Amino acid sequence: MKNKLLFFGVITLAVIIGFSLIACGGNGNGGGGNGGNECSECEEENCVCDDNKCPFCNEDEEDCICSGSGTPGLEFILNEDGLTYSVARGTLRYAIEIVIPAKHNGLLVTEIAESGFFYCTDLTNITIPNSITIIGDDAFRSCTSLTNITIPNSVTSIGVTAFRSSGLISIIILDGVISIGDYAFWTCSNLTSITIPVSIKNIDINILWDCNNMEYVFYGGSASDWNLINIASNNPILLNTTRYYYSETNPGTPNTHWRFVGGVPTIW
């Protein structure tokens, strides 16, 4: 009788331990959990980036891409190279907040698809990872509740009418973007400021067409840098809006330069 009780006691203990291990493995903290992140540089699976800086390899954001699972419901389209994905809204037509992951099925998500989030009228916040290099044509067209967005420094191209008729009040384009397509911000009637990086080489036709409330153009370089940009001639609002040039230190001349204060463009 004692042997039988001992046997059943051991079995019960084993079952309890087994369920405990399963529960621990499913909380997102274990390696391979769906909520885990992976650093693209050192491939650490439990990486939780602080401002896109990996705590394991300590790489800066241009080298470290921390990828989580993103918002469920997104659609991923395999690109022609067979090695990367584009992303679109999928079933998230009425989502308020969306997080785009840096990876899907182990491959980098590098593009926001053409018309990818078109007419997501309830969208107020979207997180774009620093794996994205292209924002496609009409990507955020008619996202009327989207008031502010920061374009990460991984992006090199913003497509034609990418933000047309959106609710943008301000847009910050970090250093990395090379070209802005035709009518990119057409009829963003609430837009008051745009931050353009020194990396920009080409600005196409009328990127700020019908943006009649524009007040500030914050440019990330000097006046001589600005003159080197290939700007299409039909850009009256861009060229006529008061422009400020970047300076990390006070230039001594008021209302001519700007710098970031807490991530916000601020005039000296």
Secondary structure, 3 states (H helix, E strand, C coil): CHHHHHHHHHHHHHHHHHHHHHHHHCCCCCCCCCCCEEECCCCCCECCCECCECCCCCCCCCCCCEECCCCCCCEEEECCCCCEEEEECCCCCCCCEEECCCEECCEEEEEECCCCCCCCCCCCEEECCCCCCEECCCCCCCCCCCCEEEECCCCCEECCCCCCCCCCCEEEECCCCCEECCCCCCCCCCCCEEEECCCCCEECCCCCCCCCCCCEEEECCCHHHHCCCEECCCCHHHHHCCEEEECCCCCCCCCCEEEEECCEEEEC
